Each structure stands twice: as C-alpha cells, then as structure tokens.
C-alpha cells in the first residue's frame, strides 16, 4: 500500500488531560510509547508537507480535565501544533460531529485519513467508524493509539491491551485498515 501525498494525519485528543488520574482508576493504559509514535508520524508528515489535523476535545462536563480553561485542555508537548497547522475542536467523541472536518477534507480533495490518538475505544474508534462510513480510506495506527483498562458490560475488568485489541478488531476491514507506525512510515 502506498500513502498518497495528500493523506491527512489526524491526531485525536492528545492533550494533557489524558494523564489525569481519572483515566487510570481501573488500571494502567497500554502503549506508553504512543505519543512518541505520533511524534514520529507528525515529523514525517511535516517533512513531506502532507496535511495535518490536530483534534482538541473541549468537554462540556464541569469536572472534566478536558474542559476549556483547565491545564488538561492543552496539547501534549510531543504533538504541539505549529501555528499554521489546523486544529479542529470537538465536544463529542467523533471528530466529525459538530465540526467542519468532513467539509474541509472534501474541499481539499483528501480521500485518505491516518488516525492516531486517544482513547482507542472512544474518540479514535468513533472517528474512524464515521470516516469509513463517509467513504474515506482510513488507517488506524495501532501503536500510535492508546486506551485504559475498563470493566466490560458484565463488570469483568479487561486490561488496556484487551480493550485496545477489541477496539481495533471492531474497526479492522469494515471501517479501517490497521497498521503500525513503521508500516505507515514505510508506505510514505
């Protein structure tokens, strides 16, 4: 597979809030190197002048570390947008709902999205599902996404690795291709 020059790198919710203790109440997250992998992809996209879209979550919940005005709302240093890079602000789990993302992608003739960020089974999965349903060729980068342990519907605690793997399985083939950072970089 070859990644076209106009494929957009989408970086979802990589904000300081992801390190807030509320996320680790069930256990540690997986992919502690996800931000470093996202930074590698970001550097490659910048070097090849491909489109980059940073997605910032603006929570409406009063106690959320993602709420505007809270330190957690800031982007993590590894993926800090440059002044000319596009930032889409969302308040739902999908980067397409209530935003101009789809219209901007269509206007720019972008047909392929490379999705990274957090949380795999929340905003990453919701955005990737919508991207696939909207007809975009979508790639989710498995080692450039991360999640946390969480109980399943029956109350059984599932590890972050299990939650992550199931989320990627939900997406694979029907909504998106799943690749690693190295595979994406080799396909540029």
N, C-alpha and C positions, 0 to 999 in steps of 0.2 A: 504494500500500500504506500502510496505517495501522498504527502500532505501538501495541498496547494498553497501558493504564496499568499492567498487571501483568507486562509483558515484563521478563525478568531480563537485566541486563547481566552477562556472565561475563567476568572479566579473568583470563587464564591466565598464570601463571608470570612476571609482570613483576617480577622480582627482580634484585638487583644482580649475581647470577651471570651474567646474560646478557651483561654487558660483560667477562667474564673472557676472557683471550687464547685459551683452548682453543677457543672458538667461531669465532674468526677465523683459524684456522690455514690454511684454504683460501682465504680472501678476505673482503672486507667484507660486511656484511649489507645488506639492502635496507631501504627505508622508515625512514630515520633519524628521521623525524618521527612514527613510530608511537606512542611514549609520549605525545607532545603530543596526538595524535588521541584516544587512550584517555582522557587527562585531560579533553578536551572532552566526550566522551560521559559520563564519570563526573560531571562538573559538571551536565550536563543531567539525568542520572538522579537526582542528589541534589536538584536544584531541583524536579523533578516528583515526587519521593518514590516512584520506581519501585524495585523490588528490585535489589540489587547483591550479587554474589557474587565475592569475590576467591579465586582458587585459588593455593595455595602448593605448590610442588614440594619434597618432602623426599626427597632422593636417599639411597639406601642404599649408594651407591658411596663407598668410603673417600676417594678423591681428588676427588670432585665438589665444585665450588664451591656447588652447591645443597644440600649436606649440612647438616643441622641443626647449629647451633653455629658455622658459618662465616659471615663477613660477607656472602657472596653470597646467603645464605638470606633476607636482609631484603628487603622490598618496596622498589621504587624510589620516591623521594620524590614524583614526579608522580602516582602512583596509590596512595599510602599509604591503607590503610583507616582509616575513622573507627572509634571504639570500638564503635559499635553495628552496624557492617556485618559481614556473615557472611564468615568465612574457612573454606574447605574445604581440607584438607591431603591431598595425594595422594603416592603413591610410584611410580606408573606413569605412562604418557603420557596416559591418559584420566582426566578428572576424575570419571568415573562409576565407575571400578573401585576397589573397596575403600573407597568413601566413602558418605556418606548423601545425596549430591547429588540423585539421582533421587527418593528418598523425600521429601526436603524440597520439591523443586519440585512434586511431585504433591500433597503435603499443603497447599501454598499455592495450588493451582489455577493454577499457572503453565504456560502452554502454548507460549510463545514465548521463545526464547533469542537474545540478541545476543552473539556470541562475538568476543572480541578477545584479543590477547596474543601470546605467542611459544612455541615456534617454529612457524611456519605448517605445515610439513610433518611436525611431530611432535605435540606436545600439542594444538595447535589443531585439526589435521586429525583426530586420534584422537577428541577430544571431540566435534567436530562430526559425525563419522560416527555415533558412538553416539547423539548427540542425535536425529539424523534417523531412525535405526533404531528408537529408542524412541518415535517419533511426535511429537516436539516440532517446532514450526515453528521453523526455525533459520536465522539470518542470520549470516554471517561477514563482518566488516568488513575489506575488503581493505587499506585504508591504515591500519588500526589493528592490523595483524598484521605480523610480520617474520620473516625467516629469513636463512640464510647460504649462501654458495656451497658446493657439495659435489660430489664426484665421483659420477657415475652408476654403474650396475652394471658397465659396461664400462671404468670408470676415467677417463672423459672428464669433466673439470671443467666443471660447469654453474654459471653465475652465480647469485647470490642472486635476481635478478629472474626467471630461468628456473625455478628451484626453486619460488619463490613462485607464479608463474603456473601451473605444472603442478599444484601442490597445490590451488590454488583451482579449477582445471579439474576435478580429481578430485572435488571437493565439489559443484560447481555443478549445480543442478537435482535430482540424485539424493538428496543429503543436506541441502543448504542453498541458500539464496539468497545471492548475493554482492552486497554493497553497499559504498558509500564512507561515510565519516564524515558528509559533508554530506548524502547521501541519507537516512541514518538520522535525523539531526537534523531534517530537513525532514518526516519521516514521524511525528515525535512529536506 
